[in-house]
Amino acid sequence: MSLTPGSRFGSFEVTSLLGAGGMGEVYRARDTRLDRQVAIKVLLESFASDPERIVRFEREAKLLASLNHPNIAQIYGLEESGSTKALVIELVEGPTLADRIAQGPIPLDEALPIARQIAEALEAAHDQGIVHRDLKPANIKLRSDGGVKVLDFGLAKLTDLSAASGSDAAGTVALTMSPTVLSPDMTRAGTILGTAAYMSPEQARGKPVDERTDIWAFGCVLFEMLAGSRPFGTSDSLADAIASVLSREPEWATLPHPMPEPVTRLLRRCLQKDAARRLRHAGDARLEIDEAVGDPASGAVPAGRDVRARALLPWGVAVAAGLVAIGALGFAWSSPSSDAAPPPEVTRLELTLPPGVELFGSTSRTVASSPDGRSLAFVGTAVGERQLFIRRLDRFDVTPVRGTEGATTSFFSPDGRALGFATSAGELRTVSLTDGLVTTAARGASILYGAAWTGDDHIVYVHDGALWQVPRGGGEPTSLTTLSGDEVTHAYPTPLAGDRALLLAVQSKGGQWRIDSLTRATGQRQPVLSNASMPLIGPGSRLFFYRDGQLLVSAFDTGSMKTSGSPEQVLESLPSRSEGVPPADVSAAGMIVYAPGAAARRLVWVSRTGVEEPVVDEPRGYLNPRLSPDGTRIVVQAGGVWVLDLRRRAFELLPTQNTASNAFPTWLPDGRHVIHRSGVGLRVENTGGVEPGQTLPGTTEFDYPGAVTPDNQTLVLLRNTPATSFDLLVSPFSNPALAKPFAQTPAYEGGGRLSSDAKWLVYVSNESGRNQVYVRSFPDGDRRLQVSTDGGTQPSLRGDGGEIFYRNGDRMMAVELRAAAAGFELSQPRLLFERAYSYGAGITISNYDVTADGQRFLMVKDEDNVGRLRVVLNWRPDSPRVP
């Protein structure tokens, strides 16, 4: 039905025709009841006569009417007169954005505020589950007061294009069905080409679409505002227009120069042909615009970013050329749409960590690659403080993530907008990368065996050796697996597409690993691979896994949960590690990030004046060295626990189980046994291998060995709990279940070391607001003095207890302890030497040792590998092995 000026439609008086489009005609009218100007969209007869479409239309119209946003033209109601149905819409005065672009490119300072308001409109609608599907300049109005209104929001979603008779045999969308509104002087051909120019590749192919289709269109609109022309040119036919979108790259050269880096980055992220690599949320687009508006000339850091990031800016200027090359590629791994658009080449980078930041190497899931392959995260330690860091590959800086202190693992949410992590106290947390909100999802999560975020917003984690899941915002956890037979650990959960199932690694009592699949709804498990650990899913659902210290990949059928063909080696230069699982991650976008090697440190002797000499020549991933009571051997963590005989200069692997998580070893007083942390609790091992090891009862993976009294009767241990953070406890060595607090406050206490006569215990506490070293009488604990005066951590003692050592940054400090009438007194701290040595994985546990006479220090010296990560981009199943 067509209306004529002067006619009435219900209570509305029609005044003029505004335009026509695929869904009907639009008129200006006056609401006679409320005396206001409105727009009336009269639906095509094909819509009005289809009962099913009308039911869906009314349902969606109600949802759209609930959108009350200043940048969205509001729907006032759904009216009908006779057999004619129409929408009553807010009338927005002013030109369209298309009219403005017709006058020429829009200056940046004018274009960005417009784009920001468009992004806000998209963000508000997407939050309600509404997708526009026809965003373009002709559907955007510019008001005289500077306000922007997006028209026809969501109406395209109401059209079942795949079922429309206008779809061709190949499934290409019949673009004449688009709900485009035309000005009277526009042609029908203009309707088709105007719509096709802003269609996402998946929309043009007739595939299901989501919010990312609007993100693509938003990128097209912003590009056209700045360039004055469409990103893929102007075509004379529908086929050419669609072919350009599917096969051509945007005409980047038409953009004005110079362009702020945040704007360039935003355009490239919006115009990714592969939806999986595209910016996912309009809110992220808004944030990018805010950054550009903050400093359009340089793309300055937005207000509120952690100022420490500025101190960590250069991640190796040497990689700048590589990053520029990546920018030229646009980070695109587009779906192969034509022979003219080959996929980008595999790119390899080596990234240097900022000065003073060490990669936390005590877990295998310390690094993470984002789903879109554009960012990486890792757990780092800076001067003994551990937290998450994030690096976007289109930037030179690394950013510490606030609120992630104590993190031991890292993993991205499926949309890449948040990170998950487990703290050293077993708290499972998430942090939003948009607003910094930190949420605790669960407690009691393993700090060693990883966790994963599913597409249905649950987090799967390891608790008491089995898998559990919990909503990302917290709630009641539910069990997913139960240990059976000789199984001791279920680890490294990895969701599969669709979230129906996941993969996990299963460890048996003998230390063997295998990979199983798990159906989440039923708990049914199925073996996938033997002699394999830490499953990861890469491009094309390829299954990556570790076997015999190598990263391998196999074709994988997620339906049958079976691999096919012979596994192929992915990386050629992985270090030899006893546990066979170095820190690494793989994303479906083809990004591989891994630590290049564990052979990254050296053991050195350092004199009190700073003179250094090697202990042995062999570099390894040394951590937490401890001298034997007689000073002839060293026990050290290095991809397992090793014993170094200083007389023979020979290493021997401690015969233990569960080597992937063995750490923080220390000697027992007899010089024949070692106690260390493991994934099942504190373990005691005989260094001669003549007797089986044992797990101390009442201990868990959240316990760390501190010291043992000379009579081997009393154990000082460090325990991590969500309630009081780290605490020092004292227990009978034979039964740590009877442990009692020695130093326990809501603050952090740790790093306990005993003097050889067990009269003094030194430790670290941050109860004052910063880490300070304290000494306390033992075992009564009645007398306590603060040792450090300007902060300190990682304390140790001379054998006779007469001197206390601790670290303050790169400085090794010494304080004398003397008997006095009041019990004891301390000297002023004095500097022994100053040089950068590794802090290791522990914040307070000393990553060094000192000889009994206090004359030489056994230090861990970093080599190159400890400060580097390697990144592979655009990996494909046919990619060559990475050297």
N, C-alpha and C positions, 0 to 999 in steps of 0.2 A: 504494500500500500504506500502511495506517495502522498505527502501532505503539501498543501499550497499555502503561501502567505495569507494570513487572515483567517484560516480555518482553525478549528479547535480540536484538541485531542484530550478528551476528558476535561480537566480543569486548566489545561494549558492552552495558551493562545499562540499559535505559530506565527512568527514574524518573518523568517527568511531561511533559505537553505544554506547550510554551512559547508557541507561536503557529502561525499558518497564513498563507499568502500565495500569490502568483501562481505561484511555482515549486514549492511543496510545503508540508510541515509541518515544524516545528522542535520537537525534543524535548531535554529535559535527560537526560543519561546519564552513567554512570560507566565510564571506561576501566578494565576489569578487569586489563589487563596493566600499565598504568602507574599505576593507582590515582589517577586525577585526574578531575575533573568536566569534561565537554565538552558541546557542543551538536551535535546531529545534525540536518542538514537532509535530509529524504527527498524526492527529486525526484518531480514529477508523472509519471504514467505516459506522458503525451505526450512528455516529455523522454526518459525512460528507454527508450522503444521506438523512438526515431529514431536510427539509427546515425550519421548525419552530425552531429547535434547532440551526441551523446555524444563523438565524436572531437574536436569543437571544444571541448566542455565540459572534457574531460580536459586538452587543451592549455592552455586558459586557467587551469584550476585549478592546473596546475603553475607557471604564471607567477605567479599570485596567492600560491601557497605560498612563493614566493621573497621576497615582501615581508616583511621583518622590521623592523617599525616599532612603537614603543611605543604609537602612537595608532591602530593598525589591528588589528582582531581577526583573529588568524592562522588560516589554514586548515591543519589538521593532516594531512588526507589525504582520499582518495576511496575509499570502501568500497562493497562490494556484497554482497548476500546473496540468492541466487537471482536473480530478475529485477529486484530492487529496488536502486537505486543511491542513495547518500547522501554528503553532504559532512560531514566531521567538523571542527568549528570550535571555536576557543577560546570557552569560556563566560565571559562578562563579567557579573559580579554588579553590581547597582545599578540605579537607575531610568533610564529613557530621558530624553533631553532634552525630549521631548514631555511626559513626566510633570512635569518641573520647570517648563516653561512654563505648564502647566495651573494652577499655583499663582499665576501672575501674572508681570508683566515681571521680568526679571533685571537687577539693578543693574549698571552699567557695569563696576565693578571686578571683578565676578564673571563677567560675560559675555565680556569681552575675553580672559581666559586660556582660556576654553572655545573661543572662536572661533580663537584662535591654534593650539591643538592640532588643531582640525579642518583648518585651513589646512596645517599640517605634514603631516597624513595625506594630504591631496590632493596636496601637492607631491611627496611620496615616491612615490605611485602614478603620478602623471602622468609623472614621470621614467622610469617603467618602461613607459609607453605604455598605462596602465590607466585607464579612465574609469568612474566609479561609475554615473552616470546615474540614481540614485535616492536622492540625498542628501536627508535630511529629518530632523527631530527624532526621529522614531520609530526611525531607524537609527543613532542616536548614544547611547551609554551613558555615564553619569556614575558613576565609581567613587568610593568613600568617601574615597580618598586624594587626590581632586582630579584624578585622571587621566581622560582622555577616550578612548573607543574608538569608532571608526567601524565599523559592521557592514556586512555584505553588500557589501563593496567589490569593485566590478568585475563582480558577477554579472549585472547588467542588460546589460552589454556582450555577454554570451553569448547573449542572446535576439535572434533575427532578427525584430524587430518588423515590419519592412516586408513580410515574407513571411508573417506570421502570419495565420491566418484571421480573427482578431479585428480586423483593420484594415478600416475602412470604405472606400467607393468614393472618397472624397475624399482618402484617404491619411492621415487622422487616426489617431494611434496608439491601438490598443485598450488602454486603460489597465489592464484586468484582467490583462494579461500581465505587468504590473510585478512585480518580485521583492520586493514589500512583505511585511514580517513584521508580523503583527498580534498584539496581545495577545488573549486569548480573548474579551474583552468588546467588541471592536471589530467593526463590521459590515462587510460587503462594500462597501456604499456608502461607508463611511469610507475604505476602501482606495483607491477610485477618486479621491475628492475630495482625500484626503491627498496622493496622488501628483501629481495635476494642479496643486495649489497651488504646487509647487516645480519644475514643468517649465519649461524655457526655451522661448521662442517657437518656435525651430527644432525642438525636440523635439516640441512639441505639434502642429506642422504635419507631422510625420513625415519631416522632412528629416534628412540625415546630421548627426551631432553629433560634437563633440570635447571637449577639456578645458574649453572655455568654457561648456558646459552645466553642468558641476559648479560653475563660478564663479558662474553665475546662481543655482543652488540654494544655494550657500554664502551669497550675498547675502540670499536669502529667509530662510534659517535665522537669520542674524545679525539681520536686521530683526525677526523674530518674537521672538527672545530679548529684544531691547531694548524693543519695543513691547507685547509680550504678545499680539499678533495678527498675522495674516499680512499681507504687504504689499499684496495685492490683494483682501483681504476674504474672507469666508466665503460661498460660494455653495451653493445648494440642489440644483444639478444639475451634471452633468459638463460640459454645454455652456456653462453660465454660468461655471464655473470656468476653462475654457479661454479663453472670450471675454474674461474679465477679464485674464488673463495677456497676451493678444494685443493688447488695445486700451486698457487702462487704465494710468494711471501709478500707481506705489506711493502708498499713503496716507501721505505724508510727515508729515502733521500729527499722526499717532498716535505718532510717536517722542517720547521725552522731551526736554525743553529745559532748559538748553542742551546741545547735543551737540558733542563735540570735532570740530574741522574734519577731522582725518584719518579719523575714523569716517564722517562724512557723505560725504566724498569717496570712501571705499572703497565705501559702499553704492551711491552713484550710479554708480560705475564697474562694479560687479558687475551692476547691474540695468538695463543698457542692452539694449533689445530687439534692436538690430542687433548681432549677434555680432562684427562687424568693429570696433565701437567699444567693446566690452566689455573689461574687464581680462582679460589673456590667461593669466596664470600665478598659481598659488596662492602662489608665493614672494613675489610682489609684494603680495598680500593680507597675508601674514605681516609684511612690512616696514611696511605701513601700520599694522597693529595695534601693532607695536613702537613706532612713533612716538607713537601715542595713549597707550600705556602709559607712555611716558617722561614725558609731561605731559598727562594726560587733560583737564585743565581748559582748556588753551590750544592743544594740538596743537603743542608746542614742537619745535624743530629737533632731530633725533636726534643722539646722540653720534657724533662722527667726521666730521660734515659740515665742509667747509673753512671755517675761521673767516673767511676773506675774504668769504664769502657774506654775513655779517652787515653788512659794510661796504658791500655792494652791494644792500641790501634793497629800498628803494622803487623800483619801476620806474614812477614817475609815479603819484602818488596820484590824479591827475585821472582815471585810468581805472578807479578802484575801482567807481564806479557801474556801468560797463559789465561788469565782472567779476561783480558781484553779479547782474546780469541774466542773465549766462551761467549762473551757478550755478542760477538759478531754472529755466532750461531743462533743466538736468541734462546738458548737452552731448549731448543725445540727438538722433540722426537715425535714428529707428526705421524699420524696413521698414513701408511703408503696409499696415496690417492691417485698417483699417476707416475709413469716412468720418468717424468721430468722433475720429480721431487724426491730424490734419494734421501734416505735417513742420514742424519749427521754422523760424522766419523766418531769413533771412540776417542775420548779425550782423557789424558792422564795428568794428574797434578800431584805435587807434593807440597803440603801446607806446613809451614813452621808455626808452632805455637808461640804465643807472646812470651817475651822474656819473663822468667820467674814462674811460669805456669807449666806444671808437669801433668802428663796424662795419668789418670788414676788407673793403674794396671792390675788391680786385684780382682776384677770381675771381667767376664767376657762380653757383657752387654754395656760396657762403659761408653761406647760410641753408638750413634744412631743417625741414619739418613732419612730425610723427610720423604713423604710419599711422592711429592712432585720432583724430587731429585735436585732441589735448588738450595737446600740448607742442610747443615749437619750439626749435631749436638754431641757434646762429650762431657764426661766428668773430669774435672781438672783440679789440681791442688796448687794453690798459690801460697807460699810461705806457711804451709801447714794447714791452711783452711781449704776445705773441699766443697765444691758446688758445681752446678751445671753451667756450661758455656755454650753459646750458639754462634754459628758462623753462617751467614748467608753468602753464597758463592759469588753474588754480584756485588759484594762489598769487600773492602780490605780489612775491616775491623772484626774483632771477636767481642761478643757481649756477654758478660756474666749475667746469669738469670737470677734475679733477686728471689729470696724465699726458698732457695734450693740447697741451703747449707746442709752438709752431711749426706748428700746424695751418693749412692753407690752404683746406680744403674740409670739408663736413660732410654726413652722410647717416645716416638711421636704419636699423636692422635691421628686417626685416618685422614682428617682434613688438614693436618699440618699446623693447626692454630694453637696447639697446646702440647706440652710435654708431660710425660709421666715419669716418675722415679721412685725408687725405694731408698729410704734413709738408712743410715747405719743402725738405727734403733728399730728397723723393721716397719716403719710407717710407710704405707703406700700412698703417694701424693700425686696430684696433678697441678700444673701451673699454666695459666692462660698466657700465651705470648701476645695477646691483644691488650689485656688490662692488668696483667700481673697477679690475678687472683689465684691464691694457693688453696687447694682443698685436700683434706685427708679422706681417702676413700676406705682404707682398711688398715689394720694393724697386724703385726706378726708376719709380714711378708719377708720371704727370703731375700737376703742382700746379695746373694751369689748367683742365682740361677735365672735372672731375668723376669720380665713381665711383658704383656702385650695389650694393646688397646684394640678392641673389636669395632666393627662398623656399626653395631647396635649399641654403642656407648657403654660397654662393659670393659672392665680390666681383668685379665686373667693373670694370676700370679701363683707363686709357689708358697705353700704354708705347710709346715710339718712334713715336707718331702713330697706332697701331692699338690694337684692343681685345684685352685678355687677361682671363682669369679665374683665380682661385685660391681654394681653400677658406678660409673665414673664419679658421681657426686657423693658416693657413700651409701650405705644401707646394709642390709643383712647379707653377708657373703653366703654363697652356696657352693657345695662341693662338686667338683667335676670328675675327679679321679680318686681311686683308692689304691694304695700300694698293695701288691699281691706277690705271692711266691717269694723270690729272692730279690725283689725290687727294693731299692733304697732311696731313689730320688726320681721324681718327675720334674723335668726342667725345660727351659727355653721354649715356652709356648709361642706358636706362630699361627695367627688366624689365616684361614683360607678365604678366598672371595666368596661372598654370600653369607659368611659368618655361620654357616651351618656346622662347619667342622674346623678343626685346627690340628696342627702337628705339634708333637712334643718329643723331647729326648728322654729316654728311660735308662737309668743306670742300675746295674745289678750289683750284688755284693762283691763280686770279683773285680769290679771296676769297669766292666764292659758296658758300652753304650749302644743303644739302637734308637731308631726313630719310629714312632707309632703315629697313626692318625686317630682322632677322637671325634665322635659325633656328640656335639654339646648337649643335644636334647635327651639322648638316651644313655650317654656315658659309654657307648660301645667303642672298643678300641680295635685297631687292626695294624699288624706289623707292616712297616713300609720298607725300612732298610736296616740291615744289621751292620755292626761295626761303624756306626755313624752317630754324629752328635750335632747339636745346635742347628736345626733346620731353619732356612730362610727362603722366602719366596721372592723370585726376581721376575723380570719381564717374561711374558708368555707363560706364566705359571711354572717357570723352571724352578726346580728344587735345588737350592744350594745347601751344602752340608760339609762338615769337617770329618775327615778320616785320615788317620795316621799323620796328623799335622799338616794336611793339605786341604785347601778349599776346593771342592769339586762341585760339579753341576750335572744334573740329569734331566731329561725330559720327564714330565710328571703329569699324569692324568688325574685330575681332582675328582673325577667321577668314580673311577675304580680304585683310587688311592694307590696306584702302582707306578713305578718308574719304568722306563724303557731305554734300551741302548746301553752302551758302556758309559760310565761317568767320565767327564772330561775335566781336566785340571784347569782352574780359572787363573790362579796366581802362581807364578813360578818362584817367587822369592820370599815366601813365608819362612819365618825362623823356625828352628826346631824347638818345640816346646813339649814338655812331658805330657801336659794335659791335652795338647792338640787343638786348643780352641783359643786363638788370640782374639783380642778385642776387634770386632768387625760387625758390619751390618750391610744389608742389601735392600734396595727398594724396588718396587715394581716399575719405577720409572727408569731403571737401568743405572742407578748410582750405587757404587760399592765404595765404602769407606772402611779403612782398616789401619791398624798400627803396623808400621813396616817391620818391626822386629822387637824381640825381647832382649837381644844382645846389644844393650844400649848403655850399660854402665860398667864402671870398673871399681874394684876394691883398692883403696889406697891407704897407706899409713900417713898420718900428718902429725908432725911434732908440735909441741906447745907454741913454737914460734911460726908455725905455718909451713915448714919444709915438708914437701910431699915426695913419697916414693911408692912405687906399685907394690901390691901384695902378691898378685899373680898377673900375668900378661893377658889372660883370657877375658874378653868382655862378655858379660851376661846381663840378664835383667835383675841384678842384685837388689835385694831389699832386706832391711832389718837384720843385719849381721850381728852375731853374738859370739864372743870369745868363750872358750871352755874355761872351767875353773883353773886349769893348769896353764892356760894360755897357748896350748899347742895346736888347737883346732878351732875352726870357725864353723858355726852352723848358720846357713843363710838361705833365704827364700830366693829362688831363681827359676820359675816355672816348675815348681815342686820344691821340696826341702832338700838341700845338699849339705854335706859335711866336707870341709876343706882341711886336709892334713897339711899344716904349715911346714912340717919337716920334709915331707915328700912332695909338697906342692901338687897334690892330687885331689880331685873331687870324687865323691861317692854319693850316689842318690840315696836318700833315706828310704828304706823299704816301707812305704806307707800305702794306704789305700786312699781313694778319693783325692788324687793329687791336684785336681783342678782348683780346689778351694783351700789347700793347706797353706798356712801363712803364719807370720809372727812367731817363729820358733825361738825358744830359749832353752838353755841347759838346766838340767837338774843338778843338785850339788854333787852327785856322785860322778859327774863327767862322762857317764856312759849312756844316759837317757836324755831325750829331748821332749819337751812339751810344746804343742803348737795348736793353733786354731784349725778347725776343719768344718766341713758342712754338716757334721753330725754332732759337734761338740768339741771339747778339748781332748786331744789325743796325746798319749804318751808312747814313744817309740824307743826301742833299743837301737843305738847307732851301729851295733855289730850285727843286727839282724838275727840274733840267736833266739829270740823269743817274740811271740806275736805282740803287736801293739794293742792298746786298750783305750776305750773311750771313757773318760771320767764321768761317773753317774751324776745326773742333775745339771749337766752343762749342755749348751746349745751353740749354734753358729753365731749367736750374739755375745759370746764370751771370748775374751782375749787373755792369754797368760801374761802375768806381770812378773812375779818373782816367787821363789820358793825358799823357805828358811833353811839354814845349813843342816838341820836335823831331818829335813824332808817331811816334816809333819804338817807344815802350814803353807797354804797357797794364797798368794795375793793375785786376784784376778780383776779384770776390767769387764764390766757388764753394761750392755746398752739396752735401755728400756724406754718406751715412749713416755712413761710417767716422769722420770727424773733424768733423762738423757744418759750420759755415761757416769758410772759410779765405780768406786773402788770397794771391793769386798774382800773379806778374809774368811777362809774356810779350812776345815781339816782337809789335808791333801787327799785322803782316802774317800772323802764324801763331800764334794762341793755342794751337794743339795742342802747342806747345813750352813751355807755361806751367810755371813752377817755383814752389814755395812760397816766400812771403816771411814770412808769419806763419801757422804751421800747428801747432796742438796739438789734443788731444782736446777742448779747450774751444771756445768760440765766438769767432771773430775776424771783424770786419766793419766796414763803414762807412768804408773807407779814402778819405782825401782828401789830395791833394798840394798843397804850396805852389807858387806860380807859378814859382819857380825850380827846382822838383823836388828840393830838398835835404832836405825833411822830409815825412814821411807820418804823419798822425794816424789812429788807428783805435780800435776798441773790442774788449776781450776780457773774458770772464768767468772767466778761469783762476783768479782769486782767490776765486771763489764768488759774485761779483756783477759787474755791468757796471762797468768802469772805462775811462777814456780814456788812451791811451798815445801818445807821439810817438817816432818812430824815424828815424834817419838813413837817407837814400835815395840811391843804391840799395843801398849796402853792408849796411845794417841793423845795423851794429856797435854803435851807441849807442841806448839806449832808456831813457826815463823815464816814470813814471806821472804823468799830468797831473792827473786828478781825485783828490780826497782823500776824498770821501764818496759815491762812485758817480757815474756819468755815461754819457751815450750821445749819438749823433748829433753827432759833432765836425765842425768846419770850421776854416779858417785865414784869416787876413788875407792879402791878396795877397802881401806880402813875407815871409810866414812868421813875422813877429815877434809874432803874437798868435794864440792858439788859443781857439776858442769851443766850448762843448758845453752840453748840456741836462741838468739834474737836476730831474726832475719838471717843474714849470711855470717853473723858473728858468733864465735864460740866464746862463751863467758865462763868465768870461774869465780867461785865464792868459797872462802875457807869457813869451816865449821869447827868451833872450838868449845871445849867444856868450860862452863862458868858456874858461878855460885847459884845462878837462877836455873841452871840446867845446861844451856848452851847458848852461844852467841855466834853471829855471822859477820864476816867482813864485807866491805863494799865490793860489788861485782867489778871484775877487771877483764879486759879484753885479752884473749890469748891469740886468736888469729881471725881473719875475716876473708872468706872466700866462699863462692857458691858451691854448695854440695846438696845432693838430693835430700828432699824432705820425705820422699816415699809416700806410701798410702796412708799412714797414720797421721793424725793431727798432733797427738801428744806422745805417741809411742816413739822412742828415739830410733832414728834410722842410722845409727852409728853405735859404736861401743868404745870403751876406753880400757887400756891395760890397767892391771891392778895397782901399779905404781903411779898412774895418772900422767905418764910421760908421753904416751902415743895414743892417737885417736884412730880408730878404724872407721873410715868414712866411705860413703858411696858417692862416686863422681859420675855425673851425667855425661853421656856421649851424645852424638848427633841424633840418633833415632828416638831418644826419649822425648824430644820436643817436636816430633813430626807426625803428621797423618798423611796417608796416601788416599787419593780419591780417583775413582774411575767413573767417567760420565758416559752415558749413551751406550752402555754395554748391551749387546744383543746376543741371541743364541749362536749366531755365526761369528761372533767376535773372536779374534785370536787371544791366546793366553796373554796375560799381562806380565811383562817382565819386571 
